Amino acid sequence: MAASDSDLVKLNEVLKKKSFLPKDASEDESQSRKSAMVYVGTTKGNLLEATTDVSTAVSSIGKKFSFTIIKDRSGIAS
């Protein structure tokens, strides 16, 4: 909540290190800020690892947050 552009850049960097990439990398950043941001896990991991990785990443920017982890047949998305 109330994330600045620099917060989003930092979040993207941290999530990338944790093997999460934006679902639609070509989407305009300002548009993605108006709705939920979606990331896709690039490795096959378990839900506990994904939850820990995403929680650590988003808490690193120091803003309030919420997230949902969804595991599907093709991997993990958050």
C-alpha positions as MATLAB code, in Angstrom:
seq = 'MAASDSDLVKLNEVLKKKSFLPKDASEDESQSRKSAMVYVGTTKGNLLEATTDVSTAVSSIGKKFSFTIIKDRSGIAS';
ca = [
       0.000    0.000    0.000;
       1.242    3.479   -0.873;
       4.252    2.052   -2.689;
       6.328    4.488   -4.704;
       7.961    3.721   -8.038;
      11.269    3.104   -6.245;
       9.493    0.675   -3.872;
       8.198   -1.279   -6.861;
      11.638   -1.378   -8.460;
      13.101   -2.732   -5.207;
      10.272   -5.266   -4.876;
      10.853   -6.496   -8.437;
      14.582   -6.874   -7.748;
      14.042   -8.817   -4.514;
      11.362  -11.071   -6.011;
      13.564  -11.759   -9.038;
      16.326  -12.964   -6.677;
      13.714  -15.280   -5.129;
      12.804  -16.651   -8.606;
       9.573  -14.697   -9.079;
       8.985  -12.648  -12.223;
       6.111  -10.314  -13.119;
       3.452  -12.288  -14.965;
       3.299   -9.769  -17.799;
       6.687   -8.058  -18.008;
       5.487   -5.947  -20.933;
       2.624   -4.445  -18.923;
       2.996   -0.749  -18.140;
       4.094   -0.348  -14.490;
       1.608    2.446  -13.828;
      -1.216    0.195  -15.021;
      -0.092   -2.703  -12.813;
      -0.092   -0.424   -9.755;
      -3.825    0.234  -10.251;
      -4.636   -3.429   -9.746;
      -3.039   -6.436   -8.132;
       0.493   -7.199   -9.142;
       0.970  -10.781  -10.296;
       4.257  -12.672  -10.169;
       5.014  -16.181  -11.358;
       7.500  -18.470   -9.646;
      10.147  -19.706  -12.053;
      11.031  -22.774   -9.990;
       8.913  -25.610   -8.711;
       8.811  -25.126   -4.959;
       6.460  -25.853   -2.133;
       3.899  -23.438   -0.721;
       5.817  -22.829    2.508;
       8.959  -21.780    0.606;
       6.932  -19.544   -1.708;
       5.118  -17.905    1.213;
       8.383  -17.264    3.045;
      10.117  -15.881   -0.054;
       7.266  -13.539   -0.984;
       6.737  -12.372    2.607;
      10.446  -11.597    2.995;
      10.517   -9.735   -0.320;
       7.496   -7.533    0.264;
       8.375   -6.773    3.880;
      11.791   -5.539    2.691;
      10.219   -2.431    1.146;
       8.678   -1.419    4.484;
       5.074   -1.001    3.351;
       1.849   -2.689    4.398;
       1.035   -5.609    2.161;
      -1.096   -8.636    1.546;
      -0.587  -11.443   -0.912;
      -2.108  -14.665   -2.098;
      -0.151  -17.740   -3.149;
      -1.743  -19.970   -5.771;
      -0.173  -23.250   -6.759;
      -1.190  -24.621  -10.117;
       0.029  -27.354  -12.415;
       2.521  -25.094  -14.157;
       4.181  -23.762  -10.972;
       3.497  -21.206   -8.271;
       2.115  -17.730   -8.825;
       1.622  -15.021   -6.243;
];
